[in-house]
Amino acid sequence: MTLSQLKKHFSDSLSEVYTDSESVFIFQIFTEDILGLNNFQQRQSADLELSDENANRFQQIISELKTGKPYLQILGETEFYGMKIFVDENVLIPRPETEELLEFAIKKIRDARFEMQDVNNSEFSEEKDTKTLQLSGSPIKILDIGTGSGIIPLVLKKHFPKEEITSIDFSEKALKTAKKNADFHQFEINFIHADYLSLELNKNFDVIISNPPYIGIDEDNEIADSVKGFEPKMALFSPTSDALIFYRKIAEDSKKHLNKNGLLFLEINQKLGQETLALYKDFSHSELIKDLSGNDRFIFGIK
């Protein structure tokens, strides 16, 4: 079988699952992964004869894709915020919204650093607003709740290599994937296996960031089968009928364990924006932020 024949077979076999353009895109990804050919090389190699081994690998991929399994799970990796990230059935496939959350968090943390440098360099520093005092000097302490594949601490560590990051997850299998990603990028992150909802924190943090399970049980029928069937439900759905249970716990922990003027970054259920924001009314500043699609998606707070 030639590469051209395989491409047609790939598209025809998946016509009930993907559009033609989607099939072409996925075929290109796997062709580069298996044969090492980029898109340009693929166009120049239409008559390339495939070995039986490689033809069988593509057939196995077709069989898995027909079940609705996400192609990134089959591939075993994705790119997130410019970084290679390993993914599998034990973690959520990273979403663009989380990239938005991180872009916002990186800017706010960096701005806090610069503001404090300005205060320290000013002869009037004692009269300046000291709202970023806790984010200066020694490494800041960041808590990531519900780390999954580790994308949040990995990206933060890349941009703030000197900071101390602690990441919590209830799934041992997810933590195994997160540690694999951290080892690949040679990042030191303190991963903790724990049920956050029953965990008593024993230290304070300068930044708390989280993308916890926030889909309500009553929203089950709104989630695509390809998501429910192949991605971990514990990372998607609230464990109780209360879709805000994680946010309530984070709000309570913030009272005791987020340092004064510390920063809070949350990804939230777009349907529960105002209800979630109300949990953080005691912060000196809290706001609801929309994503690029115009949905209420994030909360930013300064204690």
C-alpha positions as CSV (number, residue, x, y, z in Angstrom):
1,M,0.0,0.0,0.0
2,T,1.3,3.5,-0.9
3,L,1.0,6.5,1.3
4,S,-1.5,8.0,-1.1
5,Q,-3.7,4.8,-1.0
6,L,-3.4,4.8,2.8
7,K,-4.5,8.4,3.0
8,K,-7.7,7.6,1.1
9,H,-8.3,4.5,3.1
10,F,-7.9,6.5,6.3
11,S,-10.4,9.1,5.3
12,D,-12.9,6.6,3.9
13,S,-12.8,4.5,7.0
14,L,-13.4,7.4,9.3
15,S,-16.0,9.2,7.3
16,E,-18.7,8.6,9.9
17,V,-16.5,10.0,12.7
18,Y,-14.6,12.9,11.1
19,T,-15.0,15.4,8.2
20,D,-12.6,15.1,5.3
21,S,-10.5,18.0,6.6
22,E,-10.4,16.5,10.1
23,S,-9.3,13.2,8.7
24,V,-6.5,14.8,6.7
25,F,-5.3,16.7,9.7
26,I,-5.2,13.6,11.9
27,F,-3.6,11.5,9.2
28,Q,-0.8,14.1,8.8
29,I,-0.2,14.0,12.5
30,F,0.2,10.2,12.7
31,T,2.1,10.1,9.4
32,E,4.7,12.4,10.9
33,D,4.8,10.4,14.2
34,I,5.1,7.0,12.5
35,L,7.1,7.7,9.4
36,G,8.9,10.9,10.4
37,L,7.6,12.9,7.4
38,N,6.4,16.5,7.8
39,N,3.5,17.8,5.7
40,F,5.8,18.9,2.8
41,Q,7.5,15.6,2.7
42,Q,4.2,13.8,2.8
43,R,3.1,15.6,-0.3
44,Q,6.3,14.6,-2.0
45,S,5.9,10.9,-1.0
46,A,2.6,9.9,-2.4
47,D,4.0,6.8,-4.0
48,L,6.0,5.7,-0.9
49,E,5.4,2.0,-0.2
50,L,4.5,1.3,3.5
51,S,5.9,-1.7,5.3
52,D,3.4,-4.2,6.6
53,E,4.3,-3.2,10.1
54,N,3.5,0.5,9.5
55,A,0.3,-0.4,7.6
56,N,-0.8,-2.4,10.5
57,R,-0.1,0.4,12.9
58,F,-2.3,2.7,10.9
59,Q,-5.0,0.2,10.8
60,Q,-4.9,-0.1,14.6
61,I,-5.1,3.6,14.9
62,I,-8.2,3.6,12.6
63,S,-9.8,1.0,14.7
64,E,-9.3,3.1,17.9
65,L,-10.5,6.3,16.3
66,K,-13.7,4.6,15.2
67,T,-14.5,4.0,18.8
68,G,-14.4,7.8,19.4
69,K,-11.2,7.7,21.3
70,P,-9.4,11.1,21.1
71,Y,-6.6,11.1,18.7
72,L,-4.3,12.8,21.2
73,Q,-4.8,9.9,23.6
74,I,-3.7,7.5,20.9
75,L,-0.8,9.7,20.0
76,G,0.1,9.9,23.7
77,E,1.2,13.6,23.6
78,T,0.1,17.1,22.7
79,E,1.5,20.6,22.6
80,F,0.4,23.0,25.3
81,Y,1.6,26.6,25.7
82,G,4.6,25.7,23.4
83,M,5.5,22.6,25.5
84,K,5.4,18.9,24.7
85,I,2.9,17.3,27.2
86,F,2.3,13.6,27.6
87,V,-1.4,12.6,27.9
88,D,-3.3,9.4,28.4
89,E,-6.6,8.1,29.5
90,N,-5.9,9.1,33.1
91,V,-5.8,12.8,32.5
92,L,-7.8,15.4,30.7
93,I,-6.6,16.6,27.3
94,P,-5.6,20.2,27.8
95,R,-8.1,22.8,26.7
96,P,-7.5,26.2,25.2
97,E,-9.3,27.9,28.1
98,T,-6.6,26.7,30.5
99,E,-4.0,28.3,28.2
100,E,-6.0,31.5,28.6
101,L,-5.9,31.1,32.4
102,L,-2.2,30.6,32.4
103,E,-1.5,33.5,30.1
104,F,-3.5,35.7,32.5
105,A,-1.8,34.3,35.6
106,I,1.7,34.7,34.2
107,K,1.1,38.3,33.4
108,K,-0.4,39.1,36.9
109,I,2.5,37.3,38.7
110,R,5.1,39.0,36.6
111,D,3.4,42.4,37.1
112,A,3.4,41.8,40.8
113,R,7.2,41.2,40.7
114,F,7.9,44.3,38.7
115,E,5.7,46.4,40.9
116,M,7.6,45.3,44.0
117,Q,10.9,46.0,42.3
118,D,9.7,49.5,41.6
119,V,8.7,49.9,45.3
120,N,12.1,48.7,46.5
121,N,13.9,51.0,44.2
122,S,12.0,54.1,45.2
123,E,13.2,56.5,47.9
124,F,9.5,56.8,48.9
125,S,9.1,53.0,49.2
126,E,7.7,53.2,52.7
127,E,4.8,55.3,51.4
128,K,4.1,53.1,48.5
129,D,1.2,50.6,48.2
130,T,2.7,47.3,49.5
131,K,0.1,45.0,47.9
132,T,2.8,42.9,46.3
133,L,5.1,42.7,49.3
134,Q,4.5,39.0,49.7
135,L,5.6,38.3,46.1
136,S,9.1,39.7,46.5
137,G,12.4,38.5,47.8
138,S,12.4,34.8,48.5
139,P,10.7,32.3,46.1
140,I,7.0,32.7,46.1
141,K,4.9,29.6,47.0
142,I,2.3,28.5,44.5
143,L,-0.4,25.9,45.1
144,D,-2.0,24.1,42.2
145,I,-5.1,22.1,43.0
146,G,-6.2,19.3,40.7
147,T,-3.1,19.1,38.6
148,G,-4.0,16.3,36.2
149,S,-1.3,16.0,33.6
150,G,0.6,18.8,35.4
151,I,0.1,21.4,32.7
152,I,-0.4,24.3,35.1
153,P,2.7,23.8,37.3
154,L,4.8,22.9,34.2
155,V,4.0,26.2,32.4
156,L,4.4,28.2,35.6
157,K,7.7,26.6,36.4
158,K,8.9,27.3,32.9
159,H,8.1,31.0,33.3
160,F,9.0,31.2,37.0
161,P,11.8,28.6,37.6
162,K,12.8,29.9,41.0
163,E,9.4,29.7,42.6
164,E,8.2,26.8,44.8
165,I,5.2,24.9,43.3
166,T,3.1,22.3,45.1
167,S,0.5,20.4,43.1
168,I,-2.3,18.2,44.4
169,D,-4.3,15.5,42.8
170,F,-6.6,12.6,44.0
171,S,-5.6,10.3,41.2
172,E,-2.4,8.4,41.6
173,K,-2.5,7.5,37.9
174,A,-2.8,11.2,36.9
175,L,0.1,12.1,39.2
176,K,2.2,9.4,37.5
177,T,1.6,11.2,34.2
178,A,2.3,14.6,35.7
179,K,5.6,13.4,37.2
180,K,6.5,11.9,33.8
181,N,5.9,15.4,32.2
182,A,7.9,17.1,35.0
183,D,10.8,14.7,34.5
184,F,10.8,15.2,30.8
185,H,11.1,18.9,31.2
186,Q,13.5,18.5,34.2
187,F,11.3,20.6,36.5
188,E,11.2,20.2,40.2
189,I,7.6,20.2,41.4
190,N,6.2,19.0,44.7
191,F,3.4,16.6,43.8
192,I,1.1,15.4,46.5
193,H,-1.4,12.6,46.3
194,A,-4.4,13.6,48.4
195,D,-8.1,14.1,48.4
196,Y,-8.2,17.9,48.4
197,L,-11.7,18.1,49.8
198,S,-10.6,16.4,53.0
199,L,-7.1,17.7,53.1
200,E,-5.9,20.1,55.8
201,L,-3.2,22.4,54.4
202,N,-0.2,22.9,56.7
203,K,1.5,25.9,55.1
204,N,0.6,29.2,53.5
205,F,0.9,30.2,49.8
206,D,1.4,33.3,47.8
207,V,-0.6,32.1,44.8
208,I,-3.4,29.5,44.5
209,I,-4.4,28.4,41.1
210,S,-6.9,25.7,40.1
211,N,-8.9,24.2,37.3
212,P,-11.0,21.7,39.5
213,P,-13.8,19.5,38.4
214,Y,-16.7,21.9,37.9
215,I,-19.3,20.2,35.7
216,G,-22.5,19.5,37.6
217,I,-24.0,16.0,37.6
218,D,-27.2,17.5,36.0
219,E,-25.0,18.5,33.0
220,D,-24.0,15.0,32.1
221,N,-26.1,14.9,29.0
222,E,-24.5,18.0,27.7
223,I,-21.0,16.5,27.6
224,A,-19.9,14.7,24.4
225,D,-19.7,10.9,24.5
226,S,-16.1,11.1,23.2
227,V,-15.2,13.1,26.4
228,K,-17.2,11.1,28.9
229,G,-16.2,7.8,27.4
230,F,-12.4,8.4,27.3
231,E,-11.4,11.1,29.7
232,P,-11.5,10.6,33.5
233,K,-14.9,11.6,35.0
234,M,-13.3,12.5,38.3
235,A,-11.5,15.3,36.6
236,L,-14.7,16.6,34.9
237,F,-17.6,16.2,37.3
238,S,-18.1,17.4,40.8
239,P,-18.1,14.4,43.2
240,T,-21.4,15.6,44.7
241,S,-24.6,17.4,43.6
242,D,-22.8,20.6,44.6
243,A,-21.0,21.8,41.5
244,L,-19.2,24.4,43.6
245,I,-17.8,22.1,46.3
246,F,-14.2,22.6,45.2
247,Y,-14.6,26.4,45.0
248,R,-16.1,26.5,48.5
249,K,-13.1,24.6,49.9
250,I,-10.7,26.9,48.1
251,A,-12.5,29.9,49.5
252,E,-12.2,28.5,53.0
253,D,-8.5,27.6,52.6
254,S,-7.8,31.0,51.1
255,K,-8.9,32.6,54.4
256,K,-6.2,30.7,56.4
257,H,-3.6,29.7,53.9
258,L,-3.4,32.4,51.2
259,N,-1.0,35.1,52.3
260,K,-2.2,38.6,52.6
261,N,-2.3,40.2,49.1
262,G,-1.8,36.8,47.6
263,L,-3.2,36.0,44.2
264,L,-6.0,33.6,43.2
265,F,-6.6,32.2,39.7
266,L,-9.5,29.9,39.0
267,E,-11.1,28.3,35.9
268,I,-14.8,27.9,36.5
269,N,-18.1,26.7,35.1
270,Q,-19.4,29.3,32.7
271,K,-23.0,28.8,34.0
272,L,-22.1,29.6,37.6
273,G,-20.0,32.7,37.2
274,Q,-21.8,35.0,39.7
275,E,-22.4,32.2,42.2
276,T,-18.7,31.3,42.2
277,L,-17.6,34.9,42.4
278,A,-19.8,35.4,45.4
279,L,-17.6,32.9,47.4
280,Y,-14.7,35.3,47.2
281,K,-16.5,38.5,48.2
282,D,-14.2,38.9,51.3
283,F,-11.1,39.3,49.0
284,S,-9.8,42.9,48.7
285,H,-10.3,42.4,45.0
286,S,-12.1,39.7,43.0
287,E,-13.5,39.7,39.4
288,L,-15.1,37.5,36.9
289,I,-13.3,37.3,33.6
290,K,-14.6,36.1,30.2
291,D,-12.7,33.8,27.9
292,L,-12.1,34.5,24.2
293,S,-15.5,33.1,23.4
294,G,-17.2,35.6,25.7
295,N,-18.1,33.1,28.4
296,D,-17.7,33.7,32.2
297,R,-14.6,31.4,32.6
298,F,-12.1,32.7,35.2
299,I,-11.9,34.3,38.6
300,F,-9.0,36.5,39.6
301,G,-8.7,37.6,43.2
302,I,-6.3,39.5,45.4
303,K,-6.7,38.7,49.1
